[in-house]
């Protein structure tokens, strides 16, 4: 395996849990709420939701394990906040895939026109 392939493999292994965490509707909504409204407690994040506080907590743990959110203690509550660096990682990974796809389409176009 070349060094480039090894780096690409590490990038995929790093990106897989990130995209797995984002691959759930409830977790995407939590990311959206944190992104639009800033930090929130379990009570705030579960308000106006069909999902229980316990389920929200489990989803936040998945997001935390993927590095997408972090929590801090404020008195008796745990407050959750978005970790934008990991969203930047997702964006960069998708940009790379988009560039590879564009290059593949260009090669196909050249082959067909050629």
Secondary structure, 3 states (H helix, E strand, C coil): CCHHHHHHHHHHHHHHHHHHHHCCHHHHHHHHHHHHHCCEEHHHHHCCCCCCHHHHHHHHHHHHHCCCEEEEEECCEEEEEECHHHHHHHHHHHHHHHHHHHHHHHHHHHHHHC
